[in-house]
Amino acid sequence: MPREAPYLAVSDALRARVLAGEWEVGSRLPSRTRLAEEYGVGRNVTQRAVERLIVEGLLEGRAGSGTYVRVPCERLPTVRSRHLGHRAGLAPPARTEERGRADAWDAHSLVRVPATGPVAERLGIRPGDPCVTTHYEFLADGRPVQLSRSWEPMAITGGTPVVLPETGPYAGKGVVERMRAIGVAVGTVVERPRPARATREQAHLLGISPGDLVLRIERTIYDTGGRPVETADIVIPDGRRQVVYEFGVDPPVPPDPAARRTTTRSR
């Protein structure tokens, strides 16, 4: 049997001590150096052990201060529905009973932003091609709950009334309606969620610590011909929000009476 990694044993021991109440909520843990001496391991081992408990939400690191027992917080659901919301990442308007649902937002767009290599690949355009990029900050009860940054090729929207997502006659209508207004039919939405660590900028906007666990959702929207019309990076703080995907079931197709008659005659 392979032996358990030392940092896992240390994290298990620390977790047991925290749950037993040895350190109260909000209190500071001993330094990593002191913990390393106590458990007879290297400082890098205690570093990984503490990081594991931070990811679990049991501890929190404070820059320049140390590691503290985290105050428990409820992780409210963020529903990702098959029905594309009006703005990036929002649940359908009918879901008004969802607690913690984003109820305010701020958006800022820039035009003629050259597409970087990764963005160009996602949009099927050339690096350097001009895009409109929009940065969103979503709030629920006055607290930041989600960030989103989207890119749209100006080859599709340039010179039209929908070039800016939050300005003009179709402001805030969402990608589907805006594209429909210029004759582009949206057919598919693809989302790729993956865990990530908050950058310093993201942490500042979300009110969390740099390096905290976040969920990064890479979303790309395609028209019915398979052409990408928008791509976005959506960032949700993992410690506060629990992402839930909701899918409806298409109603069954009623049987074709003519086909039934043909089958009966063949017998």
LOFIBA-915413 format. One line per 4 residues: number of its first residue (from 1); their letters; for each residue x, z, y of N, C-alpha, C. Coordinates in Angstrom, 1 decimal, decimal comma, padded with zeros to 4 digits, always signed. Last residue first. Layout:
N
NUM) A) X:Z:Y:X:Z:Y:X:Z:Y; ... $
REM end
This chain:
267
267) RSRT) -048,1:-041,8:-004,7:-048,3:-041,1:-006,0:-049,3:-041,9:-006,8; -048,3:-043,3:-002,4:-047,2:-043,6:-003,4:-047,3:-042,9:-004,7; -050,4:-042,1:-001,1:-050,6:-043,4:-001,7:-049,5:-043,7:-002,7; -049,1:-039,8:-000,1:-050,2:-039,6:-001,1:-050,5:-040,9:-001,8 $
263) TTRR) -047,2:-040,8:+001,6:-046,7:-040,1:+000,5:-047,8:-040,0:-000,6; -048,9:-041,9:+003,6:-048,0:-042,8:+002,8:-047,6:-042,1:+001,6; -050,1:-039,6:+004,5:-051,0:-040,6:+003,8:-050,1:-041,5:+003,0; -047,9:-038,3:+005,7:-048,6:-037,7:+004,6:-049,4:-038,7:+003,8 $
259) AAPD) -047,3:-040,1:+007,7:-046,4:-040,0:+006,7:-047,0:-039,3:+005,5; -049,6:-039,7:+009,3:-049,4:-041,1:+008,7:-048,4:-041,0:+007,6; -049,3:-037,1:+010,3:-050,4:-037,4:+009,3:-050,2:-038,8:+008,6; -046,3:-035,4:+010,4:-046,9:-036,7:+010,8:-048,0:-037,0:+009,8 $
255) PPVP) -046,4:-031,9:+011,2:-046,2:-033,0:+010,2:-046,9:-034,2:+010,7; -044,9:-030,6:+014,2:-046,1:-030,7:+013,3:-045,9:-031,9:+012,4; -041,9:-028,8:+014,3:-042,5:-030,1:+014,6:-043,7:-030,3:+013,6; -041,8:-025,4:+015,4:-041,8:-026,4:+014,3:-042,5:-027,7:+014,7 $
251) PDVG) -040,1:-024,5:+018,5:-041,3:-024,5:+017,6:-041,2:-025,6:+016,6; -036,9:-023,1:+018,5:-037,7:-024,2:+018,8:-039,0:-024,2:+017,9; -036,1:-019,9:+019,5:-036,3:-020,8:+018,3:-037,3:-021,9:+018,7; -033,7:-018,7:+021,8:-035,0:-018,9:+021,4:-035,0:-019,8:+020,2 $
247) FEYV) -031,1:-016,3:+022,0:-031,5:-017,7:+021,7:-032,9:-017,8:+021,3; -028,9:-014,4:+023,9:-030,3:-014,5:+023,5:-030,6:-016,0:+023,2; -026,2:-012,2:+023,7:-026,6:-013,6:+023,7:-028,0:-013,7:+023,1; -024,9:-009,7:+025,7:-025,9:-010,0:+024,7:-026,3:-011,5:+024,8 $
243) VQRR) -022,3:-007,7:+026,7:-022,8:-009,0:+026,8:-023,7:-009,3:+025,5; -022,3:-004,8:+028,4:-022,3:-005,3:+027,0:-023,0:-006,6:+027,0; -020,4:-003,3:+030,9:-021,4:-004,3:+030,5:-021,2:-004,7:+029,1; -018,3:-001,6:+031,4:-019,6:-001,3:+032,0:-020,7:-002,2:+031,5 $
239) GDPI) -016,0:-002,4:+030,1:-016,3:-001,0:+030,1:-017,7:-000,6:+030,6; -015,7:-005,1:+030,7:-016,2:-004,7:+029,3:-016,6:-003,2:+029,3; -016,8:-006,9:+033,4:-016,0:-005,7:+033,0:-016,6:-005,2:+031,7; -016,6:-010,4:+033,2:-017,5:-009,3:+033,1:-016,7:-008,1:+032,7 $
235) VIDA) -016,3:-013,6:+034,6:-015,5:-012,4:+034,2:-016,5:-011,2:+034,3; -016,3:-017,0:+034,0:-017,1:-015,9:+034,3:-016,4:-014,6:+033,8; -015,4:-020,1:+035,1:-014,8:-018,9:+034,5:-015,6:-017,7:+034,9; -016,8:-023,3:+034,6:-016,7:-022,0:+035,3:-016,0:-021,0:+034,4 $
231) TEVP) -017,6:-026,7:+035,3:-017,0:-025,7:+034,5:-016,8:-024,5:+035,3; -019,7:-029,6:+035,4:-019,3:-028,3:+036,0:-018,6:-027,5:+034,9; -019,9:-031,9:+034,0:-020,4:-031,9:+035,4:-020,0:-030,6:+036,1; -018,6:-033,9:+031,4:-018,6:-032,6:+032,0:-019,0:-032,7:+033,5 $
227) RGGT) -020,6:-036,1:+029,5:-019,6:-036,0:+030,6:-019,7:-034,6:+031,2; -022,5:-036,6:+027,6:-021,3:-035,9:+027,2:-020,2:-035,7:+028,3; -024,8:-037,6:+028,4:-023,9:-038,6:+027,9:-022,6:-037,9:+027,5; -026,2:-035,6:+029,6:-026,7:-036,0:+028,3:-025,8:-037,1:+027,6 $
223) DYIT) -023,5:-033,5:+030,9:-024,7:-034,3:+031,0:-025,1:-034,8:+029,6; -022,4:-030,1:+030,4:-022,3:-031,5:+030,2:-023,6:-032,2:+030,4; -020,6:-027,3:+031,5:-021,9:-027,9:+031,4:-021,7:-029,5:+031,3; -018,7:-024,6:+030,2:-018,7:-026,0:+030,7:-020,1:-026,6:+030,4 $
219) REIR) -017,2:-021,5:+030,6:-018,4:-022,2:+030,4:-018,2:-023,6:+031,0; -015,6:-018,9:+029,3:-015,3:-020,2:+029,8:-016,5:-021,1:+029,5; -015,6:-015,6:+030,0:-016,4:-016,6:+029,4:-016,1:-017,9:+030,1; -013,9:-012,7:+029,4:-013,8:-013,9:+030,2:-014,6:-015,0:+029,4 $
215) LVLD) -014,4:-009,3:+029,7:-014,8:-010,5:+028,9:-014,7:-011,7:+029,8; -011,7:-006,9:+030,1:-012,8:-007,7:+030,6:-013,2:-008,8:+029,6; -009,9:-003,9:+030,2:-010,5:-005,0:+029,4:-011,7:-005,6:+030,1; -007,5:-003,4:+032,8:-008,7:-003,0:+032,1:-009,3:-004,2:+031,3 $
211) GPSI) -005,5:-004,4:+034,4:-005,3:-004,3:+033,0:-006,4:-003,8:+032,2; -006,4:-002,5:+037,3:-005,7:-003,7:+036,7:-005,3:-003,4:+035,3; -009,6:-000,8:+037,1:-008,1:-000,8:+037,2:-007,5:-002,1:+036,7; -012,4:-001,8:+039,1:-011,8:-001,2:+037,9:-010,3:-001,2:+038,1 $
207) GLLH) -013,9:-003,1:+041,0:-013,9:-001,7:+041,1:-013,3:-001,1:+039,8; -014,0:-005,9:+041,2:-014,9:-005,2:+040,2:-014,9:-003,7:+040,3; -012,0:-006,5:+043,0:-013,3:-006,9:+043,3:-014,4:-006,2:+042,4; -009,7:-005,3:+041,7:-010,1:-004,9:+043,1:-011,5:-005,3:+043,4 $
203) AQER) -009,6:-006,8:+039,4:-009,8:-005,3:+039,3:-010,3:-004,8:+040,7; -009,0:-009,4:+040,3:-010,3:-009,1:+039,6:-010,6:-007,6:+039,6; -006,4:-008,9:+041,4:-007,5:-009,3:+042,2:-008,9:-009,1:+041,6; -005,0:-008,1:+039,1:-005,1:-007,2:+040,2:-006,3:-007,6:+041,1 $
199) TARA) -007,0:-009,0:+036,1:-005,9:-009,2:+037,1:-006,0:-008,2:+038,2; -008,0:-007,5:+033,1:-008,3:-007,8:+034,5:-007,0:-007,9:+035,3; -007,5:-009,2:+030,1:-007,2:-008,1:+030,9:-007,4:-008,4:+032,4; -009,9:-010,4:+027,7:-008,8:-010,5:+028,6:-008,6:-009,3:+029,3 $
195) PRPR) -011,7:-012,0:+025,0:-011,3:-010,8:+025,7:-010,1:-011,1:+026,6; -014,0:-014,7:+025,4:-012,7:-014,2:+024,8:-012,3:-013,0:+025,6; -016,5:-017,3:+024,9:-016,1:-015,9:+025,3:-014,8:-015,5:+024,6; -017,4:-020,3:+025,8:-016,3:-019,7:+024,9:-015,9:-018,3:+025,5 $
191) EVVT) -020,2:-022,3:+025,9:-019,6:-021,1:+026,4:-018,6:-020,6:+025,3; -021,8:-025,2:+027,0:-020,9:-024,6:+026,0:-020,2:-023,4:+026,6; -024,7:-027,0:+027,3:-023,9:-025,9:+027,9:-023,1:-025,3:+026,8; -026,1:-030,3:+027,7:-025,5:-029,2:+026,8:-024,7:-028,2:+027,7 $
187) GVAV) -027,4:-031,9:+029,6:-027,8:-031,9:+028,2:-027,3:-030,7:+027,4; -028,7:-032,9:+032,7:-027,8:-031,9:+032,0:-028,3:-031,9:+030,5; -028,7:-035,9:+034,3:-029,5:-035,0:+033,4:-028,5:-034,2:+032,6; -028,6:-037,0:+037,6:-027,8:-036,6:+036,5:-028,5:-035,6:+035,6 $
183) GIAR) -029,9:-037,6:+040,0:-030,0:-038,5:+038,9:-029,2:-038,2:+037,7; -029,8:-035,7:+041,9:-029,0:-036,9:+042,1:-028,9:-037,8:+040,9; -031,4:-033,7:+040,8:-031,8:-034,2:+042,1:-030,9:-035,5:+042,5; -030,1:-032,8:+038,6:-031,3:-033,7:+038,4:-031,6:-034,4:+039,7 $
179) MREV) -028,2:-031,2:+039,8:-027,7:-032,5:+039,2:-028,9:-033,4:+039,0; -029,8:-029,1:+040,6:-029,0:-029,8:+041,6:-028,6:-031,2:+041,0; -031,0:-028,2:+038,2:-031,8:-028,8:+039,2:-031,0:-029,6:+040,2; -028,5:-027,3:+036,8:-029,5:-028,2:+036,2:-030,3:-028,9:+037,3 $
175) VGKG) -027,2:-025,5:+038,5:-026,6:-026,8:+038,2:-027,6:-027,8:+037,7; -029,3:-023,9:+041,1:-028,6:-024,0:+039,8:-028,1:-025,4:+039,5; -030,4:-023,4:+043,5:-031,3:-023,9:+042,5:-030,6:-024,0:+041,1; -028,8:-022,7:+045,7:-029,2:-021,7:+044,7:-030,1:-022,1:+043,6 $
171) AYPG) -029,9:-025,3:+047,7:-029,1:-024,1:+047,6:-029,6:-023,1:+046,6; -031,0:-027,8:+048,2:-031,0:-027,3:+046,8:-030,1:-026,1:+046,6; -030,5:-028,4:+050,8:-031,9:-028,3:+050,3:-032,0:-027,8:+048,9; -027,7:-026,3:+051,7:-028,4:-027,5:+051,7:-029,8:-027,3:+051,1 $
167) TEPL) -025,5:-024,3:+049,7:-025,9:-024,8:+051,0:-026,7:-026,1:+050,8; -024,5:-023,6:+047,2:-025,3:-022,6:+047,9:-025,6:-023,0:+049,4; -023,0:-025,8:+046,2:-024,0:-025,2:+045,4:-025,0:-024,2:+046,2; -022,6:-028,8:+047,9:-022,3:-027,4:+048,0:-023,4:-026,6:+047,3 $
163) VVPT) -023,7:-031,3:+047,2:-022,2:-031,1:+047,1:-021,8:-029,6:+047,2; -026,2:-032,2:+047,4:-026,0:-031,1:+046,5:-024,5:-030,7:+046,4; -026,6:-034,5:+048,8:-027,1:-033,3:+049,4:-026,7:-032,0:+048,6; -023,4:-036,3:+048,5:-024,8:-036,1:+048,2:-025,3:-034,8:+048,8 $
159) GGTI) -020,7:-036,6:+048,8:-021,6:-037,5:+049,6:-023,0:-037,3:+049,3; -019,9:-035,7:+045,5:-019,4:-036,0:+046,9:-020,4:-037,0:+047,6; -020,6:-035,3:+042,9:-021,5:-034,7:+043,9:-021,1:-035,1:+045,3; -018,8:-036,8:+041,3:-020,2:-036,7:+040,9:-021,0:-036,3:+042,1 $
155) AMPE) -016,3:-036,5:+042,4:-016,7:-037,9:+042,0:-018,2:-037,9:+041,6; -015,9:-033,9:+042,6:-016,5:-034,5:+043,8:-016,9:-036,0:+043,5; -016,6:-031,8:+039,9:-015,9:-033,0:+040,4:-016,7:-033,6:+041,6; -016,7:-028,3:+040,3:-017,5:-029,5:+040,1:-016,7:-030,7:+040,6 $
151) WSRS) -016,1:-025,0:+039,2:-015,5:-026,3:+039,7:-016,4:-027,4:+039,3; -016,5:-021,5:+039,8:-016,9:-022,8:+039,2:-016,2:-023,9:+039,9; -016,1:-018,2:+038,9:-015,6:-019,2:+039,8:-015,9:-020,6:+039,1; -017,5:-014,9:+039,1:-017,6:-016,3:+038,5:-016,9:-017,2:+039,5 $
147) LQVP) -018,0:-011,5:+038,1:-017,3:-012,5:+038,9:-017,5:-013,9:+038,3; -020,1:-008,6:+038,0:-019,6:-009,9:+037,4:-019,0:-010,8:+038,5; -020,7:-006,3:+039,2:-020,9:-006,4:+037,8:-020,4:-007,7:+037,2; -020,4:-003,9:+041,8:-020,0:-005,2:+041,3:-020,1:-005,2:+039,8 $
143) RGDA) -023,4:-002,3:+043,0:-022,1:-002,2:+042,3:-021,7:-003,6:+041,8; -025,9:-002,4:+044,1:-024,8:-002,2:+045,0:-023,4:-002,2:+044,3; -027,5:-003,0:+041,9:-027,6:-001,7:+042,6:-026,4:-001,4:+043,4; -025,2:-005,3:+041,2:-026,4:-004,7:+040,6:-026,4:-003,3:+041,2 $
139) LFEY) -023,7:-008,4:+042,3:-023,9:-007,0:+042,4:-025,2:-006,5:+041,7; -021,2:-010,9:+041,9:-022,6:-010,5:+041,6:-022,6:-008,9:+041,7; -019,5:-013,4:+043,6:-019,5:-012,0:+043,3:-020,9:-011,5:+043,1; -018,1:-016,6:+043,1:-019,3:-015,8:+043,2:-018,9:-014,3:+042,9 $
135) HTTV) -016,7:-019,5:+044,5:-016,4:-018,1:+043,9:-017,6:-017,3:+044,2; -016,4:-022,9:+043,8:-017,2:-021,8:+044,4:-016,9:-020,5:+043,7; -015,0:-026,0:+044,6:-014,9:-024,7:+043,8:-015,6:-023,7:+044,5; -015,2:-029,4:+044,1:-015,7:-028,3:+044,9:-015,6:-027,0:+044,0 $
131) CPDG) -012,2:-031,4:+043,8:-013,4:-030,7:+043,3:-013,9:-029,8:+044,4; -010,2:-034,3:+043,4:-010,8:-033,3:+044,3:-012,1:-032,7:+043,6; -007,5:-034,5:+041,1:-008,7:-035,0:+041,6:-009,5:-034,0:+042,3; -005,3:-033,1:+040,0:-005,3:-033,5:+041,4:-006,5:-034,1:+042,0 $
127) PRIG) -005,6:-034,5:+036,8:-005,0:-033,4:+037,7:-004,9:-033,9:+039,1; -008,6:-036,3:+036,2:-007,1:-036,3:+036,3:-006,7:-035,1:+037,2; -011,2:-035,1:+034,0:-010,7:-035,8:+035,1:-009,2:-035,7:+035,2; -012,5:-033,4:+032,2:-012,3:-034,8:+031,8:-011,9:-035,6:+033,0 $
123) LREA) -012,8:-030,7:+032,7:-013,8:-031,6:+033,4:-013,6:-033,1:+033,0; -010,7:-029,6:+031,3:-012,1:-029,2:+030,9:-013,1:-030,1:+031,5; -008,5:-030,9:+032,5:-008,8:-031,1:+031,1:-010,2:-030,7:+030,7; -008,7:-029,8:+035,1:-008,9:-031,2:+034,9:-009,2:-031,5:+033,5 $
119) VPGT) -008,1:-027,1:+034,5:-009,5:-027,4:+035,0:-009,7:-028,9:+034,8; -005,4:-027,4:+033,7:-006,4:-026,8:+032,8:-007,8:-027,2:+033,2; -004,2:-028,6:+036,1:-004,2:-029,2:+034,8:-005,3:-028,7:+033,9; -006,5:-028,3:+039,0:-005,3:-028,0:+038,2:-005,3:-028,6:+036,8 $
115) APVR) -007,8:-030,4:+041,4:-008,0:-029,8:+040,1:-006,6:-029,5:+039,5; -007,8:-029,7:+044,8:-007,2:-030,5:+043,7:-007,4:-029,7:+042,4; -010,7:-029,4:+046,7:-009,7:-028,6:+046,0:-009,1:-029,4:+044,9; -012,8:-030,4:+048,3:-011,6:-031,1:+048,1:-010,4:-030,3:+047,6 $
111) VLSH) -014,1:-027,2:+049,5:-014,3:-028,7:+049,1:-012,9:-029,3:+049,1; -015,3:-024,0:+048,6:-014,2:-024,8:+049,2:-014,3:-026,3:+048,7; -017,7:-021,4:+049,0:-017,3:-022,7:+048,4:-016,1:-023,3:+049,3; -018,8:-018,3:+048,0:-018,0:-019,0:+049,0:-017,4:-020,2:+048,4 $
107) ADWA) -021,3:-015,8:+047,8:-020,7:-017,0:+047,3:-019,9:-017,7:+048,4; -022,7:-012,8:+046,5:-022,0:-013,5:+047,6:-021,3:-014,7:+047,0; -025,7:-011,2:+045,5:-024,5:-012,0:+045,2:-023,9:-012,5:+046,5; -028,1:-009,1:+043,7:-027,5:-009,6:+045,0:-026,2:-010,3:+044,6 $
103) DARG) -028,8:-008,3:+041,3:-029,9:-008,5:+042,2:-029,4:-008,9:+043,6; -028,2:-008,3:+037,9:-027,6:-008,7:+039,2:-028,8:-009,0:+040,1; -029,6:-005,6:+036,0:-029,5:-007,1:+036,3:-029,0:-007,3:+037,7; -030,0:-003,0:+035,4:-028,7:-003,4:+035,7:-028,5:-004,9:+036,0 $
99) REET) -032,5:-003,7:+033,0:-031,8:-002,8:+033,8:-030,4:-003,3:+034,1; -034,9:-006,2:+033,0:-033,6:-005,9:+032,5:-032,9:-004,9:+033,4; -037,3:-007,1:+034,0:-037,2:-005,7:+033,5:-035,9:-005,3:+033,0; -037,1:-009,7:+034,7:-037,0:-008,8:+035,8:-036,9:-007,3:+035,3 $
95) RAPP) -036,7:-012,3:+033,5:-036,2:-011,1:+032,9:-036,0:-010,0:+033,9; -037,4:-014,6:+034,8:-038,5:-013,9:+034,2:-038,0:-012,5:+033,7; -035,0:-015,8:+035,6:-035,7:-015,0:+036,6:-036,8:-014,2:+036,0; -032,4:-015,5:+033,1:-033,6:-016,2:+033,6:-034,4:-015,3:+034,6 $
91) ALGA) -029,3:-014,1:+034,3:-030,3:-014,2:+033,3:-031,5:-015,0:+033,9; -026,4:-015,7:+035,7:-027,6:-014,9:+035,8:-028,5:-015,2:+034,7; -024,1:-017,4:+035,4:-024,1:-016,1:+034,7:-025,4:-015,3:+034,9; -024,6:-019,0:+038,4:-023,6:-018,9:+037,3:-023,7:-017,5:+036,7 $
87) RHGL) -028,1:-019,2:+039,0:-026,7:-019,2:+039,4:-025,9:-018,8:+038,2; -030,4:-019,6:+037,4:-030,3:-020,3:+038,7:-028,8:-020,3:+039,1; -029,6:-019,9:+033,8:-030,1:-019,3:+035,0:-029,9:-020,1:+036,3; -030,6:-021,8:+031,1:-029,6:-021,6:+032,1:-030,2:-021,1:+033,4 $
83) HRSR) -031,6:-020,4:+028,2:-032,1:-021,0:+029,4:-031,2:-020,7:+030,5; -030,2:-018,9:+026,4:-030,1:-020,3:+026,2:-030,7:-021,1:+027,4; -028,7:-016,1:+028,2:-029,8:-016,8:+027,5:-029,5:-018,3:+027,3; -027,1:-013,3:+028,1:-026,8:-014,7:+028,2:-027,8:-015,5:+027,5 $
79) VTPL) -027,5:-010,2:+029,6:-028,1:-011,2:+028,7:-027,7:-012,6:+029,1; -025,8:-007,4:+029,6:-025,9:-008,6:+030,4:-026,3:-009,7:+029,4; -026,7:-003,9:+029,2:-026,6:-005,3:+028,7:-026,6:-006,3:+029,8; -024,5:-001,2:+030,2:-025,8:-001,9:+030,3:-025,6:-003,4:+029,8 $
75) RECP) -023,0:+001,4:+029,0:-022,8:-000,1:+029,1:-024,1:-000,8:+029,1; -022,6:+004,4:+030,6:-023,5:+003,6:+029,8:-023,2:+002,1:+030,1; -019,6:+006,3:+030,4:-020,6:+005,5:+031,2:-021,4:+004,6:+030,3; -017,7:+009,3:+030,5:-018,5:+008,3:+029,7:-019,5:+007,6:+030,6 $
71) VRVY) -014,7:+009,4:+032,1:-016,0:+009,8:+032,2:-016,9:+008,8:+031,5; -011,6:+009,6:+030,2:-012,6:+008,8:+031,0:-014,0:+009,5:+031,0; -008,8:+011,5:+030,8:-010,0:+011,3:+029,9:-011,1:+010,7:+030,8; -006,0:+009,6:+032,1:-007,1:+010,6:+032,2:-008,2:+010,4:+031,2 $
67) TGSG) -002,6:+009,1:+033,0:-003,8:+008,8:+032,1:-004,7:+009,9:+032,0; -001,3:+008,5:+036,3:-001,2:+008,9:+034,9:-002,4:+008,5:+034,1; -000,5:+007,5:+038,8:-001,0:+008,9:+038,7:-000,9:+009,4:+037,2; +000,1:+004,9:+039,2:+000,9:+005,8:+039,9:+000,5:+007,3:+039,7 $
63) ARGE) -003,1:+003,9:+038,3:-001,8:+003,5:+038,8:-001,1:+004,5:+039,6; -004,6:+005,4:+035,7:-004,7:+005,3:+037,1:-003,3:+005,0:+037,6; -006,3:+004,6:+032,7:-005,1:+004,7:+033,4:-005,3:+004,6:+034,9; -008,6:+006,4:+030,6:-008,4:+005,4:+031,7:-007,0:+005,7:+032,4 $
59) LLGE) -010,1:+006,7:+027,3:-009,1:+007,1:+028,4:-009,1:+006,0:+029,5; -012,1:+005,4:+025,9:-012,0:+006,9:+025,9:-011,1:+007,5:+027,0; -012,2:+002,7:+025,7:-013,0:+003,4:+026,8:-013,0:+004,9:+026,7; -010,6:+001,3:+024,1:-011,8:+001,8:+023,5:-012,7:+002,5:+024,5 $
55) VILR) -008,5:+000,8:+025,8:-009,4:-000,3:+025,4:-010,7:+000,2:+024,8; -007,4:+003,4:+025,8:-008,0:+002,9:+027,0:-008,9:+001,7:+026,7; -006,6:+003,6:+023,2:-007,7:+004,4:+023,6:-008,3:+004,0:+024,9; -004,5:+001,7:+023,3:-005,6:+001,5:+022,4:-006,8:+002,3:+022,8 $
51) EVAR) -002,8:+002,9:+025,1:-003,4:+001,6:+025,5:-004,6:+001,4:+024,6; -001,8:+005,0:+023,5:-002,7:+005,3:+024,7:-003,4:+004,0:+025,1; -000,3:+003,6:+021,7:-001,4:+004,4:+021,2:-002,4:+004,7:+022,4; +001,6:+002,3:+023,2:+000,6:+001,5:+022,5:-000,6:+002,3:+022,1 $
47) QTVN) +002,9:+004,6:+024,1:+002,4:+003,7:+025,1:+001,3:+002,8:+024,4; +003,9:+005,8:+021,8:+002,8:+006,5:+022,5:+002,2:+005,5:+023,6; +005,8:+003,7:+021,3:+004,7:+004,0:+020,3:+003,6:+004,7:+021,0; +007,5:+003,9:+023,4:+006,7:+002,6:+023,3:+005,6:+002,8:+022,3 $
43) RGVG) +008,8:+006,3:+023,0:+007,8:+006,2:+024,1:+007,0:+004,9:+024,0; +009,0:+007,1:+019,4:+009,5:+006,5:+020,7:+008,4:+006,4:+021,7; +008,1:+010,3:+018,1:+008,1:+008,9:+018,1:+008,7:+008,4:+019,4; +007,3:+013,0:+017,8:+008,5:+012,6:+017,2:+008,6:+011,1:+017,1 $
39) YEEA) +005,2:+014,1:+019,1:+004,9:+013,4:+017,8:+006,1:+012,9:+017,2; +006,4:+015,2:+021,4:+005,5:+016,0:+020,5:+005,3:+015,4:+019,2; +007,7:+013,1:+022,5:+008,5:+014,2:+022,0:+007,7:+015,0:+021,0; +005,5:+011,6:+023,3:+006,5:+011,0:+022,3:+007,3:+012,1:+021,7 $
35) LRTR) +004,4:+013,3:+025,1:+003,6:+013,0:+023,9:+004,6:+012,4:+022,8; +006,3:+013,1:+027,1:+006,0:+014,4:+026,5:+005,3:+014,2:+025,2; +006,1:+010,4:+027,8:+007,4:+010,9:+027,3:+007,2:+012,2:+026,6; +003,5:+010,2:+028,8:+003,9:+009,5:+027,5:+005,2:+010,0:+026,9 $
31) SPLR) +002,3:+013,4:+029,9:+003,0:+012,1:+030,1:+003,3:+011,5:+028,7; -000,9:+014,8:+029,0:+000,5:+014,9:+029,2:+001,1:+013,5:+029,3; -003,9:+013,7:+030,9:-003,1:+013,9:+029,6:-001,7:+014,1:+029,9; -006,1:+015,2:+033,2:-005,0:+014,3:+032,9:-004,3:+014,7:+031,6 $
27) SGVE) -009,7:+015,2:+033,1:-008,4:+015,8:+033,2:-007,3:+014,9:+032,7; -012,1:+013,9:+032,8:-011,5:+013,8:+034,1:-010,2:+014,5:+034,2; -013,2:+016,1:+030,3:-013,5:+014,8:+031,0:-012,9:+014,9:+032,4; -010,6:+018,2:+029,0:-011,9:+018,0:+029,5:-012,0:+016,6:+030,2 $
23) WEGA) -008,8:+018,3:+026,0:-008,7:+017,9:+027,4:-010,1:+017,6:+027,9; -010,0:+019,2:+023,7:-008,8:+019,8:+024,1:-008,5:+019,5:+025,6; -012,3:+018,2:+022,6:-012,4:+018,9:+023,9:-011,2:+019,5:+024,3; -012,4:+016,6:+020,4:-012,5:+018,0:+020,2:-012,6:+018,8:+021,4 $
19) LVRA) -011,8:+014,1:+021,5:-013,2:+014,4:+021,1:-013,4:+015,9:+020,8; -009,0:+014,5:+021,9:-009,9:+014,3:+023,1:-011,4:+014,6:+022,7; -008,1:+014,8:+019,3:-007,9:+015,9:+020,3:-008,9:+015,8:+021,5; -008,8:+012,4:+018,2:-009,4:+013,6:+017,6:-009,2:+014,7:+018,6 $
15) RLAD) -007,1:+010,7:+019,7:-008,6:+010,6:+019,8:-009,3:+011,8:+019,3; -004,6:+011,5:+018,9:-005,0:+011,7:+020,3:-006,5:+011,7:+020,4; -004,7:+010,6:+016,2:-004,5:+012,1:+016,5:-004,9:+012,4:+017,9; -005,0:+007,9:+016,6:-006,0:+008,6:+015,8:-005,9:+010,1:+016,1 $
11) SVAL) -002,6:+007,3:+017,9:-003,9:+007,1:+018,6:-005,0:+007,9:+017,9; -000,8:+007,9:+015,9:-000,7:+008,7:+017,1:-002,1:+008,5:+017,9; -001,4:+005,9:+014,0:-001,5:+007,4:+013,6:-001,6:+008,2:+014,9; -000,9:+003,6:+015,5:-002,2:+003,9:+015,0:-002,4:+005,4:+014,6 $
7) YPAE) +001,9:+003,8:+015,8:+001,0:+003,9:+017,0:-000,5:+004,2:+016,6; +002,9:+003,4:+013,2:+003,0:+004,7:+013,8:+002,0:+004,9:+015,0; +000,8:+001,7:+010,8:+001,7:+001,6:+012,0:+001,7:+002,9:+012,7; +000,6:+002,8:+007,5:+000,0:+002,6:+008,8:+001,0:+002,6:+009,9 $
3) RPM) +002,2:+000,9:+004,9:+002,1:+002,1:+005,6:+001,5:+001,9:+007,0; +000,6:-000,9:+002,2:+001,4:-000,9:+003,5:+001,2:+000,4:+004,2; +000,8:+000,0:-001,2:+000,0:+000,0:+000,0:+000,9:+000,0:+001,3 $
REM end
